[in-house]
Amino acid sequence: MSKDYPVPAEYLERETEVKKSRFIARVAPVASRDEVKTWLEQAWRDHPDARHVCWAYQIGRPGAAAEAAMNDDGEPSGTAGKPILNVIQHKDMGDVLVMVIRYFGGIKLGAGGLVRAYAGAAESVLSAVPRAVQQPMMNATVTMNFADEQALRHWCNVHDGVVESVDYGPTVSARVSMPEHRVADFTAFCDAQKLDYGFDR
C-alpha cells in the first residue's frame, strides 16, 4: 500500500518585499478545486487593491498528484505560477495551495526577478508552515444482515474506520472509509463474517 504523505497542518501567511513590491504568500490545506476557489476569492476580498494574485496547487500524493494547476494572473507567462508550483513540488507536500498576492511597488523586476520573487515568497511560507501526515483512505461498500451491523461498527471503532452512511432495505448496505494500511484487516474481517464487500477508488 502507498505510504502517508505530508500536507500543510494549517493556514499560514508570510510577507516579503522585493524592490518596493510587496509579496504576500499564503499557504492553505486543500482537498478539492472548490476549496481552492474559496481561498482565492478570500484573497481578493482581503486584498482588493492588489495587482496580482498568482497561485499554484497540488492535490494528492507528491510526485503522483491527482490534480495540479497554476496561474500567473497577468504576470508574464511562466514567471509566477510555475515557480510557485516548482517550490511546492520540491517541498514534497500534497493537498496544498500557495497564493502570492503582489502589490506593485513601481519598479519593474524583469522576468528573472519575478521568477525569483515568486519562488522566494512561496519558499518563505512553505518552509514555515507546520506539516501533518495525510493518510490515504480507501472506501468500501458492505452488504450484510442487520445482525452484522454492530460488528462492523465495532471493527471501525477499533481500526480507525468510519461508517459514512447506512441504507436499510431488505439487507443493510454501509459505506465505510478506512486508512489504506487497514485494507488487509478489513478484508479478513469481512471474509470471517461472510460479508459482501467491494472497494471503490
PyMOL commands that set and color helices and strands:
alter all, ss='L'
color gray80, all
select helices_A, chain A and resi 33-46+81-90+110-128+146-158+180-193
alter helices_A, ss='H'
color red, helices_A
select strands_A, chain A and resi 5-8+12-18+21-29+52-59+67-71+96-103+131-134+137-144+162-168+172-179+196-200
alter strands_A, ss='S'
color yellow, strands_A
deselect
rebuild
show_as cartoon
